[in-house]
């Protein structure tokens, strides 16, 4: 029986988050860095309790998967501490009064980013640590100075409850205000919270239908709020003729490993493989895919949805099996299918949509022009990959505008299923990959989603936020009168 937060408890959570918003916003970046480190330390200390619980609820292997994912979770909490200590995220900018300004006398203007307010985070199913209770959305919102209400995913409710208890206790023990973090359960409770005027922004990782429904609620409220949804992505991989000739076997094996990783339940799973006609890699692909062991999916609902969509794909005219995957309950071996570019263009939605599970589709192309035509027919996603040789520059360069239109992250001779957490990372893309293509949900720039700019004109120094005072007491990197 699933957990559901009572209406009374939900009201208490929302009221506490609203009460915490002001003291949280008034905390210093250094204080918040300490709070995040305390949460990370507490999660690391609870690893022997949390990892078995995550394995029990999600069927994911404890090692190396869940152990590594918990390490990623605590790493990103600490990395946002570095962001806070660095201070550039505040965008502090000072323009002193200038009577000779070409536009006319300029007043003293100072601009800085401030927390947007309480944030509602909808946790993901497929990463029970890194994109869930204490995941990147939570870490970046807390770093920004925003209380977080976390709507738990029903796929790992016990883990969510326990992780939430650990995080909330660690934050308050380190000095964060009461109400800075809480976990709620239930579909209707999540919708109620999203509609509540005390929530100032929301984030989501999941399916296109679910994310779009929540997005529509967020923007149709009497006071609309930003909604940062990560939805669907097919993540195409283009293999050039030069790459086939130089290292086709390695590319085929790498692809098989990438699309079947974690039973294909990654948002960055490569779902389409574009190969030149006559590539000659069928036997290698067949052998590599057939060697992948059967894997259980996260839950029976996801397994049933995958089986249904895979059946739809198999039924499309012109789609032929390369490897027929098998199903045993909620466990699958990978399926690999193939079609031509011409048949793909006529194949409709079933060949273009994301199949969340261990299946992928090969599309063979006759030349550069046909490849560009097919790429231009795709919906945008999170990633687009090129497997090529430097000698292929003349073939690849005309593809880049199409690939740039498609994705927020382009890869050269790598696989998209690795998404590191770093300063330069971009995990987002045009709709339906995300509802906010100018932002990222992974990496340090994720903090920008939960900040808004405020300009201060003509204020005396003593009344300015510390980030904008003349003496620069926090020693922030700032732009002053146009210069760094």
Secondary structure, DSSP 8 states (H G I E B T S, - for coil): ------HHHHHHHHHHHHHHHHHHHHS-HHHHHHHHHHHHHHHHHTHHHHHHHHHHHH---IIIIIHHHHHHHHHHHHHHHHHHHH-GGG--EEE--BTT-TTS-B--EEEEEEE---EEEE--SS-TTTTSTTSHHHHHHHHHT--EEEE--GGGHHHHHHHHHHHHHHHHHHT--TTSEEEE--HHHHHHHHH-TT--EEEEES-HHHHHHHHHHHHHSSS--EEEEE-----EEEE-HHHHHHHHHHHHHHHHHHHHGGGG--TT---EEEEETT---HHHHHHHHHTS--EE-S-HHHHHHHHHHHHHHHTSTT-EEEE---EETTEE--EEEEEEHHHHHTS-HHHHS---SSEEEEEEESSHHHHHHHHTTS---SEEEEE--GGGHHHHGGGHHHHHHH-SEEEESS-TT----SSS-----TTTTBS-TT--SSSGGGGGGGEEEEEEES--GGGS-GGGSTT-TT----EETTB-
